[in-house]
Amino acid sequence: MEMRRRLLIIVSIFCALSATAQNMKSVFVSMPDSIAPLLTQTNKEDCIDFLDSNMKAVVKNRFGNEAEMKALTENYVLMQTSPVGTLEMKLLPLNDSTNVVCMVKTVCASACDSEVHFYTSDWSKKLDAKNFLQTPEADAFFLPNDTLTDEDILIRKKADMHLMKVSLSKDDASLTYIYSTPDYLNKEDREKLLPHLRKEPIVLRWQDGKFR
């Protein structure tokens, strides 16, 4: 009886741990429609089934356009939700037992622009992004310059929209910012602006529960 009791306790503990285990498959499938309205519940489930079967994970979204799951790991997913939109998510650790979901939504027209959001892993609460991230200002993408000509000032004024393409890494806990404002300018203005910009993107890394 004592051995049986111990076995039942071990099985109960294992089941409890399994129930609370978090991976991107379960998080993605349980994502509410309000957060990703283009994807139906069937879309999400089919994409995972297709990848598990080594098939191309292409489905028709809620409006009849193609959507494709391009990558899926234990803690990361990349979904092309429409011809112009992508959705990336990463499970990031707050501590040994709790993860948060970092979500990047990107829309690309003449230029790409992204939004970064954070949620609890059970989707019960949207979290304040300011607690996890300080978004780079536009000046962070420009080279330091103590002397600006009138033409320099004029071209910087034309870059009046602060657009950034943001991406999560599949391989590590990093967030990359690319300044996409030049892409919406005409060719002449873009060529005048580019010499003022840093060539490297800004990369933030997840440390102690924040991107730094």
Secondary structure, DSSP 8 states (H G I E B T S, - for coil): -HHHHHHHHHHHHHHHHHHH---HHHHHHT--TTTSTTS-HHHHHHHHHHHHTT---EEE-TTS-EEEEEEE-SSEEEEE-SSSEEEEEEEEESSSS-EEEEEEEEEESSSEEEEEEEEETTSS-EE-GGGT-----GGGGB---S---HHHHHHHHH--S--EEEEE-SSSSEEEEEE-GGGGS-HHHHHHHGGGB-SS-EEEEEETTEE-
